[in-house]
Amino acid sequence: MVTIFFDPSVFMWGHVGPQAKLVHDAEYYAALVELCVTGVLYAAVVVRLALQVTFIDKSLRFFLT
């Protein structure tokens, strides 16, 4: 059993009980996975947009010459 409480002095949630470390670790690794997935998606979007700009730039040069 885990008791979850909110500590307004530090504005954070806390866990107390025999399974508290498990809950804390699960939250930590879930946030870490979410951060990694978000970073990979942002990188993919940036690369995709960079490649699109290159292709658009080449096609504009073709039409302008």
N, CA, C and O of each residue as an XYZ file, in Angstrom:
260
protein
N       0.850     -1.175      0.000
C       0.000      0.000      0.000
C       0.893      1.234      0.000
O       1.910      1.285      0.691
N       0.495      2.214     -0.779
C       1.254      3.459     -0.895
C       0.319      4.618     -0.601
O      -0.794      4.684     -1.123
N       0.779      5.521      0.232
C       0.028      6.744      0.504
C       0.658      7.867     -0.301
O       1.862      8.106     -0.209
N      -0.145      8.543     -1.077
C       0.334      9.660     -1.888
C      -0.133     10.948     -1.230
O      -1.305     11.084     -0.879
N       0.784     11.888     -1.064
C       0.435     13.156     -0.427
C       1.050     14.303     -1.215
O       1.978     14.113     -2.002
N       0.517     15.486     -0.990
C       1.038     16.693     -1.637
C       1.640     17.596     -0.580
O       0.993     17.908      0.420
N       2.869     18.015     -0.796
C       3.566     18.896      0.144
C       3.592     20.306     -0.447
O       4.377     20.577     -1.355
N       2.747     21.200      0.055
C       2.687     22.542     -0.539
C       3.949     23.369     -0.320
O       4.180     24.330     -1.054
N       4.771     23.022      0.668
C       5.975     23.815      0.917
C       6.987     23.676     -0.222
O       7.721     24.620     -0.515
N       7.030     22.522     -0.858
C       7.929     22.326     -1.998
C       7.149     22.120     -3.291
O       7.741     21.913     -4.350
N       5.823     22.176     -3.206
C       4.926     22.038     -4.355
C       5.225     20.753     -5.130
O       5.384     20.773     -6.351
N       5.300     19.633     -4.396
C       5.584     18.346     -5.015
C       4.735     17.249     -4.383
O       4.273     17.369     -3.249
N       4.542     16.173     -5.153
C       3.863     14.992     -4.644
C       4.880     14.091     -3.969
O       6.050     14.066     -4.352
N       4.435     13.353     -2.967
C       5.303     12.407     -2.280
C       4.612     11.071     -2.115
O       3.394     10.965     -2.260
N       5.398     10.052     -1.810
C       4.879      8.699     -1.615
C       5.439      8.150     -0.316
O       6.619      8.326     -0.012
N       4.586      7.486      0.447
C       5.005      6.859      1.698
C       4.432      5.453      1.719
O       3.268      5.242      1.378
N       5.244      4.505      2.115
C       4.772      3.128      2.219
C       5.789      2.165      1.646
O       6.803      2.581      1.086
N       5.515      0.860      1.788
C       6.475     -0.148      1.349
C       6.715     -0.145     -0.165
O       7.793     -0.538     -0.610
N       5.750      0.283     -0.950
C       5.900      0.297     -2.408
C       6.264      1.683     -2.943
O       6.214      1.912     -4.151
N       6.628      2.606     -2.056
C       6.864      3.993     -2.466
C       8.013      4.103     -3.464
O       7.920      4.868     -4.423
N       9.091      3.353     -3.254
C      10.224      3.428     -4.179
C       9.824      2.922     -5.551
O      10.248      3.481     -6.562
N       9.018      1.880     -5.603
C       8.552      1.351     -6.880
C       7.727      2.398     -7.629
O       7.903      2.586     -8.833
N       6.829      3.076     -6.918
C       6.001      4.109     -7.542
C       6.880      5.259     -8.031
O       6.697      5.765     -9.138
N       7.830      5.661     -7.196
C       8.728      6.749     -7.578
C       9.544      6.372     -8.818
O       9.665      7.172     -9.746
N      10.100      5.166     -8.837
C      10.897      4.727     -9.981
C      10.044      4.617    -11.244
O      10.495      4.975    -12.332
N       8.817      4.125    -11.102
C       7.927      4.010    -12.257
C       7.624      5.384    -12.844
O       7.624      5.550    -14.064
N       7.367      6.365    -11.991
C       7.114      7.724    -12.477
C       8.353      8.295    -13.157
O       8.250      8.947    -14.196
N       9.521      8.052    -12.573
C      10.771      8.568    -13.130
C      11.022      7.981    -14.519
O      11.307      8.717    -15.464
N      10.916      6.657    -14.642
C      11.208      6.035    -15.926
C      10.135      6.348    -16.963
O      10.444      6.436    -18.151
N       8.888      6.516    -16.545
C       7.847      6.923    -17.491
C       8.146      8.313    -18.043
O       7.997      8.552    -19.241
N       8.566      9.224    -17.178
C       8.918     10.571    -17.633
C      10.150     10.540    -18.530
O      10.220     11.287    -19.506
N      11.117      9.691    -18.217
C      12.326      9.584    -19.030
C      12.002      9.048    -20.426
O      12.516      9.559    -21.421
N      11.162      8.034    -20.501
C      10.755      7.483    -21.797
C       9.988      8.532    -22.588
O      10.201      8.685    -23.791
N       9.095      9.258    -21.914
C       8.333     10.303    -22.587
C       9.264     11.381    -23.142
O       9.059     11.865    -24.255
N      10.272     11.753    -22.380
C      11.237     12.754    -22.830
C      12.011     12.258    -24.048
O      12.224     13.017    -24.994
N      12.431     11.006    -24.037
C      13.170     10.443    -25.168
C      12.301     10.380    -26.425
O      12.750     10.747    -27.511
N      11.073      9.921    -26.278
C      10.167      9.830    -27.424
C       9.899     11.217    -27.995
O       9.917     11.402    -29.211
N       9.653     12.189    -27.126
C       9.399     13.548    -27.585
C      10.624     14.110    -28.301
O      10.485     14.759    -29.338
N      11.809     13.874    -27.772
C      13.033     14.353    -28.415
C      13.232     13.750    -29.794
O      13.605     14.450    -30.735
N      12.984     12.449    -29.916
C      13.125     11.783    -31.214
C      12.105     12.331    -32.203
O      12.436     12.561    -33.366
N      10.875     12.543    -31.759
C       9.857     13.089    -32.660
C      10.197     14.510    -33.095
O      10.039     14.848    -34.268
N      10.660     15.344    -32.170
C      11.068     16.702    -32.538
C      12.212     16.662    -33.545
O      12.204     17.420    -34.515
N      13.188     15.796    -33.332
C      14.313     15.688    -34.261
C      13.835     15.238    -35.641
O      14.307     15.751    -36.656
N      12.911     14.292    -35.684
C      12.382     13.817    -36.961
C      11.654     14.937    -37.701
O      11.793     15.070    -38.917
N      10.887     15.733    -36.981
C      10.171     16.848    -37.614
C      11.157     17.877    -38.149
O      10.978     18.386    -39.256
N      12.190     18.189    -37.382
C      13.186     19.176    -37.825
C      13.920     18.671    -39.066
O      14.127     19.433    -40.010
N      14.314     17.409    -39.075
C      14.998     16.851    -40.244
C      14.077     16.863    -41.446
O      14.489     17.223    -42.549
N      12.848     16.476    -41.240
C      11.878     16.462    -42.344
C      11.680     17.862    -42.921
O      11.661     18.036    -44.139
N      11.534     18.852    -42.055
C      11.368     20.224    -42.528
C      12.629     20.724    -43.225
O      12.536     21.437    -44.224
N      13.792     20.367    -42.722
C      15.043     20.783    -43.360
C      15.170     20.168    -44.751
O      15.607     20.841    -45.684
N      14.799     18.912    -44.898
C      14.853     18.275    -46.212
C      13.823     18.879    -47.152
O      14.093     19.030    -48.344
N      12.666     19.222    -46.649
C      11.631     19.842    -47.468
C      12.101     21.190    -47.991
O      11.875     21.510    -49.158
N      12.740     21.973    -47.161
C      13.234     23.277    -47.581
C      14.273     23.100    -48.681
O      14.289     23.875    -49.638
N      15.134     22.109    -48.566
C      16.145     21.858    -49.592
C      15.487     21.502    -50.918
O      15.889     22.014    -51.963
N      14.485     20.636    -50.890
C      13.816     20.246    -52.125
C      13.056     21.421    -52.732
O      13.073     21.601    -53.949
N      12.403     22.205    -51.920
C      11.676     23.368    -52.424
C      12.662     24.356    -53.034
O      12.398     24.928    -54.092
N      13.800     24.558    -52.368
C      14.813     25.479    -52.865
C      15.334     25.016    -54.228
O      15.511     25.840    -55.125
N      15.583     23.719    -54.399
C      16.068     23.201    -55.677
C      15.016     23.367    -56.767
O      15.353     23.726    -57.895
N      13.760     23.114    -56.454
C      12.717     23.245    -57.470
C      12.506     24.705    -57.848
O      12.212     25.002    -59.006
N      12.649     25.614    -56.904
C      12.526     27.031    -57.231
C      13.677     27.475    -58.125
O      13.474     28.269    -59.044
N      14.873     26.977    -57.870
C      16.012     27.319    -58.728
C      15.782     26.816    -60.151
O      16.156     27.482    -61.116
N      15.171     25.650    -60.279
C      14.890     25.095    -61.605
C      13.917     25.990    -62.372
O      14.103     26.238    -63.564
N      12.876     26.474    -61.683
C      11.883     27.308    -62.352
C      12.391     28.720    -62.615
O      11.931     29.375    -63.550
N      13.315     29.193    -61.818
C      13.800     30.561    -61.976
C      14.888     30.687    -63.040
O      15.174     31.793    -63.500
N      15.498     29.570    -63.437
C      16.576     29.669    -64.434
C      16.077     29.453    -65.834
O      16.859     29.504    -66.783
